[in-house]
Amino acid sequence: MRRIEGNKWMRIDEETLPLVIDAIEQLKGNSISVRPKKITVALIEKFLNLPCKRMSYLPMCKAEIEKHRENREQYWAREVTWAVNKLKMENLPVNYTRIKVLTNMRKENMKACIPYISDRNLRQAMYKML
């Protein structure tokens, strides 16, 4: 395998950055039909069919991924919000059991993510539900 010079990595980084940004938006699941995923370097590499550890050579792409990095509770909050919105869209009752089935989360994990839910009404409803 040939070694790629530093200036070529910069060009590859610049060319890959728009693909990374697009992949992040798709994987975040901003629509109700798509379940959100936790954004990680490995997930983006897999989604873009890049070799493992490629991002270590692409600092701009890696920095963009790090901007969207979230802890476990923040991801869970996004997933609970998605589940509630999906249930509302399908005109199904919103309750703990239905959210649990959609998200596959334990009760203690749902409790841990409540402070990170951005919608105040949903946050209060989750406190009452749990």
N, C-alpha and C positions, 0 to 999 in steps of 0.2 A: 504494500500500500504506500502511495506517495504521501509525503508530508506536505501539508498546506501551509504556505507562508502567512505571516501575520496580517499583511494588508489584504489578502484574499479573505481572511476570516472577517475582517471589518465589512467587506462588500457582502459577504454571505449574511452577516448579522443584519445589515440594512435591508437586504432583500427578504429576509425571513420575518422581520418585525411586523409587517402588515398581516402576514399569515397568523402570527401568534396572537395579535390583537383580535382578529376575526375568530380564531379558535376559542379564545377566552369568552367572547360574547356568546358564542354558540353553546359552550359547555356550562356557562353560568345558568342557563335555562331561564331566560327572561320571559318566556311564554308559559302558559298554563299547561300546554300539551307536552312540554319537555321537562323531565325531572332534573333539578339542578345537580351539578356535580361539584365536588371540592376541587378547586384549582390548585394543581401542583405542577412542578416542573416535569415529573415523570408522565403525568396525564397529557400534558401538552405535547411532549415528545412522541408519545404513543399516538395521539390524535393526528399529528402531522406526519406520521411515519418517519420520524427522524431517528437516527441511531441513539442508543442509550448514552447519556452523558454529553450529548452534543451541545446542550445549553451552557455547559461550562466554558465553551469557546465563543459563546455569543452573549456578551455582557448586556447589550441593549435589550435583547429578548428576555434574558433572565431577570433584568430589572423590571420589565413590564409585568412579568408573572408575579414577582415579589410585591408589586403594587396591589395586586388582587388577592394576595395571600390572606387567609383568615384562619382564626383558630377554630377548633372543633365546635364550640358552642355557637359561634357566629354562623357556621355552615348549617348546623342543626336548625337554627332560627330561620334561615332562608328556606330550608326544606319544610319546616312546619308551615311557614307562610304559603309556600307552594301548595302543600296538601290542603290547607283550608280553602285557598282560592279554587283549587280543582274541585273540591266537594261542593262549593257554592255554585260553580259553573254547571255542575251536573245536577243541581237541585237536590242534593242529598243532605241529610242532617249532619251538622258538624259536631262530632263528639270525640272523646278520647280514643275509642276503639277504632273508628274509621281513620283517624289520623295515624294511629299506631300501625294499622294495616298498610297504609300508603307509604309511611316513612320507615317502618321496621325499627322504631326507636323505643327504648325502655322508658318507663315513667320518670325515673330519676334524670335521664338525659333530657327529656322534655322540660322538666323543671329547671335544669341547668341552663337551658337556652332561652328561657322566657325574658330575662333582662336584655337580650340582644335583639328581640323582635322590635322592628321599627314602628309598626302600626300600634298605636296606643290602645285602641279598642280591642284588637286581637290579643294584645298582651294581657289586658284585664280579663278577657274571656278565658284565656289559658290559665290564669291564676285560679279562677273560679272552677274551671273544669278539672284541674288537678288537685 
